Amino acid sequence: MPELAEVAYYAAQWNPGLSQKILRVHTGPKPRFFRNTPPSAFAALAGTTYRHARTHGKNMLFEFSDGLWLSGHLGMTGELLTGPPEHPPTAHDHLVLYTKSTALIFRDFRMFGCVRLDESPSTPPAAWQSLPPEILNPQFTTARVAGALQRHARSPLKAFLLDQAWFPGVGNWMADEVCYQLQLNPATPSGTVDPAALRKVLRAICQKSMKTIAVDWSDPPATWLMPYRWKDGGLCPGKNCGTALVRETLRGRTACWCPVCQPGV
């Protein structure tokens, strides 16, 4: 599933439509893609102007005039893209917003993604405002991290990092990267982790990802685990290491680590 920086990248793909009027709306025939909103309701976007995009972790929010807000997430295979203004919808184009110069497309082959439409005259919808502090938000404090670790003290660190209520935007590869940079085994009990160190590493990974992946899909540093974690025969990038990486299932999710730099617990 796309994570923090990937979501930001995809949201920016609709930037060519900013400040443009939505001329017409196409909704696909799969109603479950339109969570909590009847597909016919999206016709209300016709005649509005696309104003702004923002992301929060794995969530996206698009502001339109007339107090309308389109929110959603990409699921596992969703993507946002643009096409020519006469773009013919494919079977997997579940939402298309047409402007004079471009078509804004939400495509999802497996329909794990979703969108909804809310009306809020001057501020984002209440559901958006109730989301937890993002990792790069000043409210994501060491005290907050410490409290979270103690509340889930027995949970394996890798599994706990995937909890969106505490770590918005962190997914499988980012959680592995955090464990790698902390030099901790993914199975390390969360209650034993230094909260200040965890916060520092989380923020550093998010900041770098937002300057690389989120901007142009470029790769993070070669010293990170991420470029090697899915390679068959992938080796640890650590200085003077080069140990074969291990991939095993932990709490239903694949974890990748270096058995030398991140010894077992």
N, C-alpha and C positions, 0 to 999 in steps of 0.2 A: 504494500500500500504506500502511495506517495507520502513523504514525511514533510516536516516543516519547510525546508527549502524548495523541494519539488512542488509543493502546493503553491508557494509564492511565485515560482516560475510559471506555472500554468495559469494562475490568475492574471499575470501580466500579459499573457497571450491575447487577452481581449482589449488591450490598450488601444489598438487601432480604432476601436469603436467609441472611445471616450469623447464626450461632448456631442455625440451624434444622436439623431432622433431614430427611435425604433419604428420602422415602417410597418412591419408585420412580424408575426410570431408563428413558428412551427413547433408543435408538440407531437412526439411520437406516440404510438398506440399502446405503450406499456405503462399503465397507470401506477404501478408500484414504484416507478422511478420518481414520481411526484408525491413525495411523502407529505401527508397532512394538508395537501392542497389539490383540489380537483384540477386536472390538466386544463380544463376550459378557463380556469381563472387566470392563467398566464397570458391570455389575450389582453388583459389589462395593461400589459407592458407596451403594447402598440400605442404610439403617440407620445410616449415618455422619452426623456433624454437620459442616456447613460452617463452618470456623473463620476463614479469613483469605485475603486476596488480595494478591498482590504482582506487580510488573512489573519487567522488566529489558530496557531497549531496546524491541524489538518482541516480546519474549517475555512470556508470562503464566504465573503459577503460583498454583494454588488449593489450600489446605490443608484436608484433611478429617480427622476423627478416625480412629482405628485405623491411623495411619501411612500414609494414602493421600494422594497428591499428583496433581492433574490439571494438566498443563502443555500449552501449545500456543501457536499464533500465528494471527493473523487472516487472513493472506494478503492478497489484494487486496480482497476483497469481504466478508470475514467481519465479523460483529458479534455482540456479546453484548447480550441484552435480557431483560426479564422479561415474564411474562404471567400470567393468572389461574391458580389452581391446577388448573383443569380444562382448561388449554390443549390443543387438538388439534394435534399436530405437523403442520407443512406439509412439503412435499417437500424443502424446503431446511433444515429444522430437524434437523441431524445429531446433536445431543445435547441432551436436555432432562432436567433434574433437577427432580423435583417435590417441593415441600414443602407443608406444610399451608396456607400463605397465598399462595404464589407458585410460578411455574415459572421456572427458570433456563434460558435458551435460548441455544444457539450456532447461529446461522444463517449459512449461506454459500452464495450462489447459484452460485459458480463452483468451489468446493471447492479453492481454493489454500491455505486454512487447514488446520489439523490439530490433533488433540489426542492425548495419550498418558497412560497411567496408570502411576504408579510407587509402590512401597512402600518407605518409609524410616521407621523407628520414631520418630526424634526430630529429624532434621535434613532439610533439603531434599535432593532427589536429587542424586547426584554430578554429573550433567550440568548442573544449575543452578549448583552451586557452582563449576564450572569456567569459567563465562562470564567474559568480560573485564571489567575495571573500567568502570562506567558513567561518563558524562561528569560527573555531579554527585558522583561518589565522590571522596574525598580522594586515592585511588590514581591518579586520572587526572591525573597531574602534567605539568608542562611538559617534564620530561625524557622522559616516555613519549611525548608528542606529538612532540618533536624526533626521537626515535629512529624513530618511525613515518614521519615525513616524509622522513628520509634513506634509509630502506629502500625507499621508493617514490618516490624523488626525481624520476623522469621521468614519473610518472603525472599526468594533469591533475587539478587540485585537486578539481573537482566529482566526478569519477569516484572518486577515492580516498576522499572523505568518505562514500561509500556503503558502504564496507567495514565490515561489522558486527564484524569481529574487532578493529577499532581504535576505531570510533565507533558504539557500540550505540545504536540508536534513530533514527539519522539516515537520512532518506530523501530523496526527490527535492526536495520543497519546502524542507526544512531545509538541505540542501546548497546550494541556490540562495541561501537567505537568508544563510548564512555567507559565501559569496563576495560577496554584495551588501554586507553590513555591513563586510567587510574591504576593499571597493572593489577587488576583484581579479577579473579575467576568469576564468570557470570553467575555461578551458584552461591557466591558469597552472601551470607545473611545480611539483609539491608541494615539491620540494627547495629552492625559493626563498622559501617562506613562513615568516614569523616564527612560531615555535612558541608563544611566550608570547601573541602577539596572537590566534592561532588558538584557543588554549585559552580565553582570556578571552571571545571572541565566542561560541564554542560553549556555554560555561557560561551566559552571559547569555541566549542564545536558549532554551536548555533551561529555565532558571529561569522566564522569562516565560511560556513555553508551558505549563508545569506549573501556573501560576497563572491561566491563562485557558482554553485549549482543554481541558486535563485536568479542569478543575473543572466547567464548564458549556457547553463548546463555543463559548465566546465568541471573538471575533476578537482576534488580536494587534494591536499598535499600528498605526495608519494610516501611520506612517513606515516600516514594514517593506515589503519587496518582496512578501511572500506574498499580501496582498489583491488584488494587481494582476497577478500573474504569468500567470494563465490567461485574463485578459480579452482579447478581441479589441480591438486598439487600445489596450491597456494602456499607461499612461505611468509613467515613473519617478517615485516619490514624493519623490525627493531635493529638498531646498530649492533653489529657483531652477533646477531641471532640467526635468522634464516631457518628457524625450525618450521617443520610442516605444521600448518594450522589444523586445528581439530574442529569438526562440525558435528554437533549432536543436538538432539531435541531436549529442550528444557521447558517444562510446563506447556507443552504443545507447540512451541515455537523453536525454530532452528537457531542455535547459538553458535558463534564462531569465536575461537580464541587461540592464543598461543600457549601451549602447555608448559613452556619454560618461563615466559614473562608473566603468565597468569596461572600459577600453579593451583592445583585443586585444593579444596577446603575440607 
